[in-house]
Amino acid sequence: MGNREDKPTWMRILSSVASLMLIGSLVFILVAGFNLYVASVLTTGVIGLAAPSIGSAEGFLDMIIGFFEAFIEGIMEIIFGIFEAITSIFG
């Protein structure tokens, strides 16, 4: 994984939103079940993570690694945003 500032802002926002959509839809499936709306949110989250990694990949394994890297970086961006908001309140 590269440095946080190596990626453009739009790619960091896309991976954060797509990761949040993916996690939220999986939690909703566990709680309330599977329906059409959850399937569309789940598909949008997967496509939002997969499209940039497929576009920049050179092989199949690079695509899979890029997908999970974008997913982990999206989760990290969400956590960093929460911590920055908390520290700006108390700092």
N, C-alpha and C positions, 0 to 999 in steps of 0.2 A: 504494500500500500504506500502510496506516495504521500507527499506533504499535503496538508489541507488546502494550502493556497495554490497548489499546482493545477487544480481543476477550476474551470470557470464557475461563476456563481450560479448560472442556470443549471448546470449539471449537478451541483450540490443540492440545489432546491428540488430538482426532479427526483434525485435519489432519496431525499428525505421524505417527500410527499408520497412517493411510491412505496417506500418501506413502511410508512405509517398506514397507508391503505392496505397493504398486504397483511400486516399484523392485526389491524383492526378487523378486517374481514375474517381472518382465521379465528379470532376470539369470538366474533359474532356467530360464526358457524358452530363453534363449540357450545355456545350458550343457547341460541335460538334455532339453529338448524340452517339448512341450505335452501336458498330460494334464488330467484332470478336477479334480484338487486345485488345480493351478496356476490353472486357469480360475476356480474359485470364489474363490480368494484375489485374483486380478486383478479380478474383478467386484466383490468386497467393497471393495477399495481405491478403485475408480472411483466406486462408489456413496457411499462415505464422503466423498469429495471433492466429488461432485456435489450431494448432497442439500442441504447448507447453502447452497451458492451458487445453486441453483435456487430455494430457498425465499425467499431475500432479493433475488432479481433482479427487475428491472422489464422487461427485454426479452431477446431471444435473445443479442445480443452481450454484454450484461451477465452472462448465465449463463456464457458461454465464458470471459470475462475473469475472473469469479469463481472458476471451476474452476482455471485456471492460477495465479491468485493464491493460492488455498488450497494448491496443490501446492508452489509456491515457498516460501510461509510455513512449510509443514510441514517442508521440507528445512532451512530456516533454523533452525527450532526444534530439530531434531535436532542440527545443528552447534553451536548455542548451548549445548545441554545437555551435549554432549561437552566443549566448552571450559570450561564452568562446573565440570564434574567434575574436569577436569585442574587448573584453577586452585585449586580447593578442596583438592586433595591437596598442592600445592606452595605454597599461599599461606598 
